[in-house]
Amino acid sequence: MDEKIQKTRPVVGKRKVKGLISGNLKIVSVVGARPQFIKAAMVSRAIQFHNKKKKKGKITHIVVHTGQHYDYAMSQAFFDQLTLPAPHYHLGVGSGLHGWMTGTMLPRVEAVLIEARPDWVLVYGDTNSTLAGALTAAKLTIPLAHVESGLRSYNRRMPEEINRVLTDHLSNLLFCPTQISIENLRKEGIEHGVQNVGDVMFDAFLAYYGQALRQSKVLSQNGLMPGNYSLATVHRQENTDDRVRLAGIFRAFGKIARKECPLIVPLHPRTLKAIKEERFNLSRNPHLRLIPPLNYIDMLALLSQAKIILTDSGGLQKEAFFARIPCITLRNETEWVETVRTGWNRLSGAEPEAIIEAFRAASIPDSPGPEPLFGDGKASKQIIDLLLAHSPFELPNKDGCQPVSSRRDRNNCQDHKKG
């Protein structure tokens, strides 16, 4: 990168990208948060498998980490544990208000994309990193693909909902996890480039479930036996930033831990900060165990052997469904309506009485397993096959105009370097 770009983003670190062979498909994955590391790891795994089989037509995969999550347990642990290569670029953005975080990411992602000159930019889920990657790719007219497209909670107060909607309307290829997500896009007039590939998180569950049960010591380390405890997480802004909601949720947790079964709560940094700021006294209940964030393998082991899951996380709602564990969602709506319709998930909101009532009513329904709803566990392979099959230089933009016709033309296009 030239001196000017380095000065505009001094905290950016990078490592040498190997294998940049002319003619290969080049993909940049923009990630920044825990769920994205898991999804990108499965896509990376599919790319590695493809490259081992093919002598020609290999894929170069460049990983860009915005730094949205930066604690070891929320970030580096996933690179160490899963098949995701170390980031080629680390943007070091960190946490902050939504506008600041997204705005800080934009010029740093832009500098990376100008240097890397990818054929595709791949974004995942619904975080600020997702939106920053999508906006930057769209401004540079680089073809954009969105993994986990079409989710809708229809609650525009959620920052994640804004990120989803904007990213979907900017994307050239939209990789949907379920049929309902395709229907959501159709309602908004989005039909071109939409593909039902299944859920990459289901790929991850199938790939690591056995390993989690064999290798994780998290139950013994916390004195737990399979089926005799429940697992809870809270991290959504609507819950952590509202003192009344957060207090109600932890009041319910306390009662469940005292009267029903031990409750273990891995604390997201945002939740821990809110608890300290509000001075909640949670130390008097020995059955309510607050622990640091867990890596993917330990979390999967803990989740899959729990009695019931209580969460506001979209990812854990699905993982509970994959493991066939009843789930209580600590929100008034969910983007994963499939889990509710099949009886595996109940919406409780944040009122203590409603949470306790939902917990006591939770049971294993007589419904089909996860495969019909979330694919066959090969979503990542389908994503790679579709990226290879769709020449990025033939995809029309949303207004019907063609993007710059070749990577060489994009390299020379001054419009990418100035507005």
VEXTORFI-38059 format. One record per residue (C-alpha): x, y, z; residue in three letters. Coordinates in steps of 0.02 Angstrom, whole numbers, plus 50000, padded with zeros to 5 digits. Each point is the difference from the previous one (the first is absolute). Layout:
<sites>
XYZALA
...
</sites>
This chain:
<sites>
500005000050000MET
500615017449964ASP
500535012150136GLU
498395009949992LYS
498914984950034ILE
501124994250142GLN
499825017050082LYS
498114999549988THR
499934983450092ARG
501564998450108PRO
499344985850109VAL
499744988349853VAL
501114984750001GLY
500234988149857LYS
500934984349953ARG
500614994249830LYS
498684991849893VAL
500684984249920LYS
499424992449838GLY
499365015349908LEU
500064991149832ILE
499335009649852SER
498374992449940GLY
499514992650168ASN
498365005350079LEU
500405011950141LYS
498795001950145ILE
500125012150146VAL
499034995150157SER
499615014450118VAL
499744994050178VAL
500045007950172GLY
498894991050125ALA
499864982750078ARG
498614992849889PRO
500895006049844GLN
501604990850045PHE
499034983750007ILE
499125003049834LYS
501585005849912ALA
500934984950070ALA
498794988349912MET
500165009649836VAL
501904999550019SER
499904981350029ARG
499024997949838ALA
501285010649908ILE
501434989550067GLN
499114984249945PHE
499705007449827HIS
501825005249980ASN
500634982750048LYS
498934992149863LYS
500365012549862LYS
501655002749910LYS
499275014949908LYS
498655012350047GLY
500575001650180LYS
499285012750120ILE
500995012950096THR
499135004250163HIS
500495016150089ILE
499325002550177VAL
499735017750064VAL
499675001650187HIS
499265016950047THR
500384997550185GLY
498185002350054GLN
500264985850124HIS
501765000050070TYR
500064990350166ASP
500914983449981TYR
498464989650043ALA
498915010149880MET
501245000549856SER
501714991549994GLN
499354983950081ALA
498944996949845PHE
501485002149882PHE
501024988250109ASP
498634986850012GLN
499145000149832LEU
500644998749822THR
500035018849973LEU
501735006449949PRO
500765014550096ALA
499355016649932PRO
500985007249856HIS
499455017250059TYR
499525005250176HIS
499185017150005LEU
500025002250189GLY
498385009950009VAL
499394993650169GLY
498335004050081SER
499045016350006GLY
498385008249949LEU
499234993149841HIS
500295015249892GLY
501805002150056TRP
500394981749981MET
499264998349825THR
500745016649943GLY
501734995250063THR
499924983449909MET
499535007449831LEU
501665008349948PRO
501004985650071ARG
499014986849906VAL
500075011049845GLU
501905000850007ALA
500104981150014VAL
498824997149853LEU
500945012349889ILE
501614990750038GLU
499294982349992ALA
498915002749845ARG
498864985050032PRO
498754992249882ASP
498754998050142TRP
499755007750171VAL
499154988050120LEU
499105006650155VAL
499144990150135TYR
498495002750111GLY
499455016950065ASP
501355009250097THR
500785017049972ASN
501434990949914SER
498724992749879THR
499325017049955LEU
501725008049984ALA
500584986249882GLY
498415001149897ALA
500015019049982LEU
501835000349953THR
499824986349869ALA
498485008549925ALA
500895016849989LYS
501464991749912LEU
498824990049886THR
500784983850059ILE
498754985549994PRO
499294996550172LEU
499334983850074ALA
499064999050165HIS
500034984250105VAL
498444998050109GLU
498955011549893SER
498145003250016GLY
499814999650189LEU
498695012050068ARG
499375003450176SER
499005015049936TYR
500645009950148ASN
500905015349930ARG
500595004850176ARG
501254985949988MET
501665005749924PRO
500174982649926GLU
498385002049903GLU
500635016049917ILE
501624991349954ASN
499084985149925ARG
498815010249894VAL
501325011649929LEU
501224985949964THR
498684989649911ASP
499525014549888HIS
501825002749951LEU
500454981749967SER
500204991449831ASN
499894982450072LEU
498904996850152LEU
500324983450088PHE
498434996050100CYS
499954986950139PRO
498144995749988THR
498495001549889GLN
499245013150114ILE
501525011349972SER
499704998749812ILE
498185005050026GLU
500565014950105ASN
501095006249857LEU
498614997449873ARG
498875011450104LYS
501315013749978GLU
500144997249813GLY
501664990850008ILE
500004984549889GLU
501565001349891HIS
501514990550068GLY
499034991950143VAL
500554982450045GLN
499404988150137ASN
501624991550051VAL
499574995050179GLY
500835006250158ASP
501905000550019VAL
499764999050189MET
499214982849973PHE
501574995449904ASP
501035005250151ALA
498894990650122PHE
500184983849902LEU
501885002649980ALA
500405003450183TYR
498614992150104TYR
500914983450023GLY
501655008750038GLN
499155010950131ALA
499294984950092LEU
501664990749995ARG
501225013950041GLN
499155013650101SER
500234999750190LYS
498825014550031VAL
498694989750092LEU
501234992050121SER
500905016650026GLN
498355007650058ASN
499374984950098GLY
498574996649880LEU
499184984049943MET
499124998149831PRO
498175005050010GLY
500065006950178ASN
500335018349958TYR
499395013449881SER
501015012449897LEU
499645018549978ALA
500765014349900THR
499555018449984VAL
500855012349884HIS
498725009249891ARG
500025018850016GLN
498125000450033GLU
500324989950159ASN
501705005950060THR
499675018749974ASP
498304999750087ASP
500204998950188ARG
498224994250029VAL
500114986149871ARG
501714994250059LEU
499465000150183ALA
498444990149956GLY
500994987049904ILE
501254997350141PHE
498604999550128ARG
499244985749901ALA
501714991749986PHE
500185000650189GLY
498314992050031LYS
500314986449871ILE
501704996150076ALA
499294999050176ARG
498394990549965LYS
500234990449837GLU
501804995349959CYS
501765007749999PRO
500205013549869LEU
501675003749919ILE
500235016849912VAL
501525003749891PRO
500085019050006LEU
500225010449844HIS
501145015150034PRO
498555012049967ARG
498924990850128THR
501384999750130LEU
500265018649978LYS
498135003450021ALA
499914989150157ILE
501455009550078LYS
499295017049953GLU
498304995650073GLU
500814991950153ARG
498944984349991PHE
500374988650148ASN
500034982549927LEU
501254991950117SER
498764993750130ARG
499304986049893ASN
501224985449990PRO
498944991549866HIS
500145014849881LEU
501754998549927ARG
500725014449901LEU
501524994949897ILE
501095008349867PRO
499594998049814PRO
500344982649929LEU
500834994249841ASN
498944991249869TYR
500414982150051ILE
499635002950185ASP
498415009749961MET
499404986249885LEU
500334986950133ALA
499105010350133LEU
498515003749889LEU
499744982549932SER
499924992250174GLN
498915013250084ALA
498214997650057LYS
499365016549928ILE
500815015049913ILE
499535018050043LEU
500725012949881THR
499765015549894ASP
501284993649874SER
499434994949827GLY
501424987849984GLY
499614990950162LEU
498164998649952GLN
500544990249846LYS
501334989850090GLU
498734994950132ALA
498884994449858PHE
501414990149919PHE
500374991550167ALA
498144997450034ARG
500045009950162ILE
498465010750043PRO
500375018749991CYS
499285015650081ILE
500355015949902THR
500135015550111LEU
499245011449869ARG
498285004549933ASN
500394994249823GLU
501274989549908THR
500714999049825GLU
500054981150018TRP
498124997249996VAL
500264982149940GLU
500594995050174THR
498425007250078VAL
498804992349874ARG
500724982650031THR
499795001750188GLY
501844999950049TRP
500075018550043ASN
498895011350106ARG
500025019050004LEU
499945006750178SER
500525018249993GLY
500895006850154ALA
498644999150134GLU
500574988450141PRO
498324991150016GLU
499894997049813ALA
501774992849995ILE
499664988350146ILE
498344994549925GLU
500814996549832ALA
501404990350086PHE
498774988950093ARG
498974997149842ALA
501504995749892ALA
500024982249936SER
500664989649856ILE
498715001149860PRO
499534986249882ASP
500695008549845SER
501254996249862PRO
501865002250025GLY
501035014449934PRO
500434993449827GLU
498415004649905PRO
500045018050061LEU
501845004849998PHE
500704989849858GLY
501064984349989ASP
501605006150083GLY
500815004749834LYS
499575018449992ALA
501825005449994SER
500364989049849LYS
498475006849911GLN
500595017850034ILE
501694996549922ILE
499234991149851ASP
498845014749969LEU
501395012950014LEU
500994990049872LEU
498494997649886ALA
499485018349997HIS
501295010549910SER
500075015950102PRO
500305010049841PHE
498314995049927GLU
498915004250149LEU
498895015349978PRO
499905012650139ASN
498325003550081LYS
499665013949873ASP
500394988449855GLY
501695007949959CYS
501524989049977GLN
501455001350122PRO
501755003549936VAL
500314986049877SER
501634992650062SER
501154999950148ARG
501325009249898ARG
498745013549957ASP
499545001450184ARG
501835001950044ASN
500125014949882ASN
498305007550041CYS
500305016950081GLN
498205000350062ASP
500524987350130HIS
501275011950073LYS
499025016150003LYS
498165004150011GLY
</sites>
